[in-house]
Amino acid sequence: MQLELTPQQKEKQIAYRSFVDSEIMDIADRCDRQEHTPKDLIDKLAQKGYLGAVLPQEWGGGGIDAIAYGLLCEEIGRGCSSLRSLLTVHNMVAYALLKWGSKSQKEYWLPKLATGEVLGAFALSEPNIGSDAKNVETTATNSGNSYILNGQKKWITYGQIADVFLVFAQWDNQPSAFLVPKNSPGLTIKPISGMLGVRASMLAELHLNDCQIPQENLVGRRGFGFSCVANSALDYGRYSVAWGCVGIAQACLEACLQYTSQRQQFGVALKEHQLIRQMITEMVVNVKAARLLCYQAGYLKDKGDPRSIMETSIAKYFASTTATKIANDAVQIHGGNGCSGDYPVQRYWRDAKIMEIIEGSTQIQQIAIADYGYQQHSLAAFSRDLSAKVLTNS
Ligand SMILES: Cc1cc2nc3c(=O)[nH]c(=O)nc-3n(C[C@H](O)[C@H](O)[C@H](O)COP(=O)(O)OP(=O)(O)OC[C@H]3O[C@@H](n4cnc5c(N)ncnc54)[C@H](O)[C@@H]3O)c2cc1C
């Protein structure tokens, strides 16, 4: 077994890190305060090819592997979780189309998503429906050559500026997925402000009132919306969020290593106090553990191994809960400064909490992971029984 980045992945990691250091670190706090991501920052992300980095080259993307995509999400997440959220939802839409889109949908949308000419957003949640996502209340009806959508979507990341939404609705009580361009008649976009974290991610509500879209905008088939389209996009989104959480945790660790080396109390640097070192130890170990779980999920994704879905849930659960704990300690270590806008750790703390809620909350991951634990246990017992029978009969 070899656990090392390839030279190409290492090269990409260095490039991503340098992009974040030069373009993002200094402005992330301002974006957070202004609840806005500047267009020129998104343009820079697009120009670097990062928005379409995972799409295959045949569609104009960078064709990077899952591990390299993870490294990109970690680095962007280290700088600004809002911008990482853009990468996440944009690629969820692109990935869903790649997997479930028709030939003409791919030909029309994928090259535009790859270059960032078009920004995609993922519209599943509603005022009454979050975790229980397959029971969305938005409806779709077929009318001649169009679909008519009615309902409301909430918390749509970068909904304020997205060009196309992947919207989930019940068509004859069967969850189905539709592409809704932002200028569709009957679609109204309302900005949401004042969120706890990822404040620059320009959230919006979508109001669909007899919203009319062409028939060719159905993605996959009727009834494929949740089990196929949403689930594959959510797995990809979860993977990106897990890596983004490693980025937040790494940013907290780096901030604390620097702060505790400079700040003095009781005549010595904070880093000389054992209780501070204990928190640093937990950070070092847990960042590494979270990153290793992400590597495992990415490795399986690159192999096309279906076990990657559960490994991604495990990585997202561990990385998001770890990021929350680490960010909590980072604020503690920074004392009063940690509670002020002069240091970024309070932003990391607010952003980390959001990561426990999105892409399947901590509790939803716990339910899936516990089920998996029991399944593994039953399988192990079954194979032990089988081996015992084979031995007895031989
Ligand atoms: C900043 C931000 C960005 C977002 N971006 C998007 C986006 O781009 N697109 C989109 O579609 N949605 C988005 N969301 C919505 C997000 O996906 C939902 O908030 C999430 O799925 C949880 O749903 P909910 O908020 O309705 O909580 P609920 O589902 O109402 O859950 C409330 C609480 O109950 C717990 N809970 C629920 N069910 C169970 C259970 N069976 N057992 C135990 N506990 C349970 C949950 O874990 C949670 O703690 C975003 C949310 C935020 C905060």
The ligand as a MOL file (V3000), in Angstrom:
LIG
                    3D

  0  0  0     0  0            999 V3000
M  V30 BEGIN CTAB
M  V30 COUNTS 53 58 0 0 0
M  V30 BEGIN ATOM
M  V30 1 C -25.4550 28.0190 4.5670 0
M  V30 2 C -26.3460 26.9960 3.9750 0
M  V30 3 C -26.2590 26.7120 2.6330 0
M  V30 4 C -27.1400 25.8070 2.0450 0
M  V30 5 N -27.0930 25.5790 0.6990 0
M  V30 6 C -28.0080 24.7820 0.1130 0
M  V30 7 C -28.0510 24.6160 -1.3030 0
M  V30 8 O -27.2260 25.1620 -2.0400 0
M  V30 9 N -29.0290 23.8480 -1.8360 0
M  V30 10 C -29.9650 23.2210 -1.0740 0
M  V30 11 O -30.8190 22.5300 -1.6180 0
M  V30 12 N -29.9540 23.3350 0.2850 0
M  V30 13 C -29.0020 24.1130 0.8850 0
M  V30 14 N -28.9830 24.2630 2.2490 0
M  V30 15 C -29.9880 23.5790 3.0520 0
M  V30 16 C -29.4000 22.3800 3.7880 0
M  V30 17 O -29.1660 21.3550 2.8920 0
M  V30 18 C -30.4180 22.0070 4.8940 0
M  V30 19 O -30.3510 23.0300 5.8590 0
M  V30 20 C -30.0850 20.6520 5.5050 0
M  V30 21 O -30.3770 19.6230 4.5990 0
M  V30 22 C -30.8750 20.4220 6.7860 0
M  V30 23 O -32.2240 20.6240 6.5560 0
M  V30 24 P -33.0660 21.6140 7.4910 0
M  V30 25 O -32.2930 22.8590 7.6740 0
M  V30 26 O -34.4130 21.7260 6.9060 0
M  V30 27 O -33.1170 20.9010 8.8770 0
M  V30 28 P -34.1280 19.7240 9.2940 0
M  V30 29 O -34.1240 18.6500 8.2770 0
M  V30 30 O -35.4230 20.3270 9.6750 0
M  V30 31 O -33.3940 19.1780 10.5870 0
M  V30 32 C -33.3460 19.9290 11.7950 0
M  V30 33 C -32.4820 19.1580 12.7830 0
M  V30 34 O -33.0450 17.8690 13.0190 0
M  V30 35 C -32.0910 16.8650 12.7080 0
M  V30 36 N -32.7940 15.7220 12.1180 0
M  V30 37 C -33.5180 15.6860 10.9790 0
M  V30 38 N -33.9600 14.4550 10.7570 0
M  V30 39 C -33.5090 13.6720 11.7590 0
M  V30 40 C -33.6140 12.2830 12.1010 0
M  V30 41 N -34.2670 11.4210 11.2950 0
M  V30 42 N -33.0290 11.8470 13.2320 0
M  V30 43 C -32.3170 12.7040 14.0210 0
M  V30 44 N -32.1830 14.0160 13.7590 0
M  V30 45 C -32.7530 14.4980 12.6470 0
M  V30 46 C -31.1070 17.4980 11.7460 0
M  V30 47 O -29.8400 16.8760 11.8050 0
M  V30 48 C -31.0610 18.9150 12.2750 0
M  V30 49 O -30.1650 18.9620 13.3420 0
M  V30 50 C -28.0920 25.1420 2.8480 0
M  V30 51 C -28.1580 25.4170 4.2280 0
M  V30 52 C -27.2980 26.3270 4.7880 0
M  V30 53 C -27.4160 26.6100 6.2500 0
M  V30 END ATOM
M  V30 BEGIN BOND
M  V30 1 1 1 2
M  V30 2 1 2 3
M  V30 3 2 2 52
M  V30 4 2 3 4
M  V30 5 1 4 5
M  V30 6 1 4 50
M  V30 7 2 5 6
M  V30 8 1 6 7
M  V30 9 1 6 13
M  V30 10 2 7 8
M  V30 11 1 7 9
M  V30 12 1 9 10
M  V30 13 2 10 11
M  V30 14 1 10 12
M  V30 15 2 12 13
M  V30 16 1 13 14
M  V30 17 1 14 15
M  V30 18 1 14 50
M  V30 19 1 15 16
M  V30 20 1 16 17
M  V30 21 1 16 18
M  V30 22 1 18 19
M  V30 23 1 18 20
M  V30 24 1 20 21
M  V30 25 1 20 22
M  V30 26 1 22 23
M  V30 27 1 23 24
M  V30 28 2 24 25
M  V30 29 1 24 26
M  V30 30 1 24 27
M  V30 31 1 27 28
M  V30 32 2 28 29
M  V30 33 1 28 30
M  V30 34 1 28 31
M  V30 35 1 31 32
M  V30 36 1 32 33
M  V30 37 1 33 34
M  V30 38 1 33 48
M  V30 39 1 34 35
M  V30 40 1 35 36
M  V30 41 1 35 46
M  V30 42 1 36 37
M  V30 43 1 36 45
M  V30 44 2 37 38
M  V30 45 1 38 39
M  V30 46 1 39 40
M  V30 47 2 39 45
M  V30 48 1 40 41
M  V30 49 2 40 42
M  V30 50 1 42 43
M  V30 51 2 43 44
M  V30 52 1 44 45
M  V30 53 1 46 47
M  V30 54 1 46 48
M  V30 55 1 48 49
M  V30 56 2 50 51
M  V30 57 1 51 52
M  V30 58 1 52 53
M  V30 END BOND
M  V30 END CTAB
M  END
